[in-house]
Amino acid sequence: MNLYLTIKTLHILSSVLLVGTGFGTAFYLFFANRTRSVPVIAAVARLVVRADWWFTTPAVLFQPASGLWLAHAAGWPWRSPWLVAALALYLLAGACWLPVVWLQLRLAELANAAHEARAATLPARYWQYAKLWERLGYPAFIAMLLVYFLMVFKPS
């Protein structure tokens, strides 16, 4: 079995898992928030946190390791413009994602507390955090789409 192709396959699959899980969980929490239903939001927020720990976090760690290994194995110089740009965009996405993880934990806690208290509405802090969570998601997602472009086309 070819090690390069095995790592490349795992790299591609983990990139799909990373972006797909990120987009999917953001989609569900975004629309759950639009319902303003405390039980719905509490359930979805809890599952978003779980998906991030189970799927997104391992992919976040595997992506740069496998990507750098693949670039090295393929003979790409570390200073290749596409590789430098991809790493910079990945770091930008990560700089957005880390606070998003913290926000998701707080959102889940606030929603769960409101649900357990049988509150009809969520506290104002929830909505402040949700707004910031959404605003950080857009640049992270766009950065990851650009990383995909760079991985596929490798422009000079």
C-alpha positions in Angstrom: 0.0 0.0 0.0 1.3 3.5 -0.9 1.8 5.6 2.3 1.5 8.9 0.4 -1.9 8.0 -1.1 -3.1 6.7 2.3 -2.2 9.9 4.0 -3.6 11.9 1.2 -6.9 10.0 1.4 -7.1 10.5 5.2 -6.2 14.2 4.7 -9.0 14.7 2.2 -11.5 12.8 4.4 -10.6 14.8 7.4 -10.9 18.0 5.5 -14.4 17.0 4.5 -15.2 16.1 8.1 -13.7 19.4 9.4 -15.6 21.7 7.0 -18.7 19.5 6.7 -19.1 19.1 10.5 -18.4 22.8 11.0 -20.9 23.9 8.4 -23.5 21.3 9.4 -23.4 22.2 13.1 -23.4 25.9 12.4 -26.4 25.4 10.1 -28.4 23.6 12.7 -27.6 25.9 15.6 -28.2 29.0 13.4 -31.7 27.7 12.5 -32.4 26.3 16.0 -31.7 29.9 17.3 -34.3 31.2 14.8 -37.0 29.1 16.5 -36.4 30.8 19.8 -37.5 27.5 21.4 -35.5 26.9 24.6 -35.8 23.1 24.4 -34.8 23.0 20.7 -31.9 25.3 21.2 -30.7 23.4 24.3 -30.7 20.1 22.5 -29.1 21.4 19.4 -26.4 23.4 21.3 -25.5 20.3 23.3 -25.1 18.2 20.1 -23.1 21.0 18.4 -20.6 20.9 21.3 -20.4 17.1 21.1 -19.9 17.1 17.3 -17.0 19.6 17.7 -15.3 17.5 20.3 -15.8 14.2 18.4 -15.3 15.2 14.8 -14.0 18.8 14.3 -11.2 18.7 17.0 -9.5 15.6 15.7 -9.7 16.9 12.1 -8.3 20.3 13.2 -5.3 18.5 14.6 -4.8 16.1 11.8 -5.1 18.6 8.9 -1.9 20.6 9.4 0.1 17.5 10.3 -1.0 15.5 7.3 -1.0 18.5 5.0 2.6 19.5 5.8 3.7 15.9 5.6 2.1 15.6 2.1 3.6 18.8 0.9 7.1 17.7 2.1 6.6 14.2 0.6 5.5 15.7 -2.7 8.6 18.0 -2.8 6.8 21.3 -2.4 9.1 24.0 -0.9 7.9 25.3 2.4 7.8 28.8 0.9 5.5 27.9 -2.0 3.0 30.8 -2.2 0.0 28.5 -2.2 1.3 26.6 0.9 2.1 29.8 2.8 -1.3 31.2 1.9 -3.1 28.0 2.9 -1.4 27.9 6.3 -2.2 31.6 6.9 -5.8 31.0 6.1 -5.9 27.9 8.3 -4.5 30.0 11.1 -7.1 32.6 10.5 -9.9 30.0 10.6 -8.3 28.6 13.8 -8.2 32.1 15.3 -11.9 32.3 14.7 -12.7 28.7 15.7 -11.0 28.8 19.2 -13.3 31.5 20.5 -16.3 29.8 18.7 -15.6 26.6 20.7 -15.7 28.7 24.0 -18.8 30.4 22.8 -20.5 27.1 21.9 -19.8 25.8 25.4 -21.3 28.9 27.0 -24.3 28.8 24.6 -25.0 25.2 25.5 -24.6 25.9 29.2 -27.0 28.9 29.1 -29.5 27.1 27.0 -29.4 24.0 29.2 -29.8 26.2 32.4 -32.8 27.9 30.8 -34.3 24.6 29.8 -33.8 23.0 33.2 -35.4 26.1 34.8 -38.3 25.8 32.4 -37.7 29.4 31.3 -39.7 30.6 28.3 -36.8 32.6 26.9 -33.1 32.6 26.9 -31.1 35.3 28.7 -29.7 38.3 26.8 -26.2 37.0 27.2 -27.1 34.0 25.1 -28.1 36.2 22.2 -25.0 38.3 22.6 -22.8 35.2 22.4 -24.9 33.8 19.5 -24.3 37.0 17.5 -20.5 36.8 18.1 -20.5 33.1 17.4 -22.2 33.8 14.0 -19.9 36.7 13.1 -16.8 34.5 13.8 -18.2 31.7 11.7 -18.3 33.6 8.4 -14.6 34.4 8.1 -13.6 30.9 9.3 -15.8 29.2 6.7 -14.6 31.5 3.9 -11.0 30.9 4.9 -11.5 27.1 4.8 -13.1 27.3 1.3 -10.1 29.3 0.1 -7.8 26.6 1.7 -9.7 24.0 -0.4 -9.1 26.0 -3.5 -5.4 26.3 -2.7 -5.1 22.6 -1.9 -6.7 21.6 -5.3 -5.1 24.2 -7.6 -1.8 25.0 -5.9 -1.4 28.3 -7.8 2.1 29.7 -8.0 
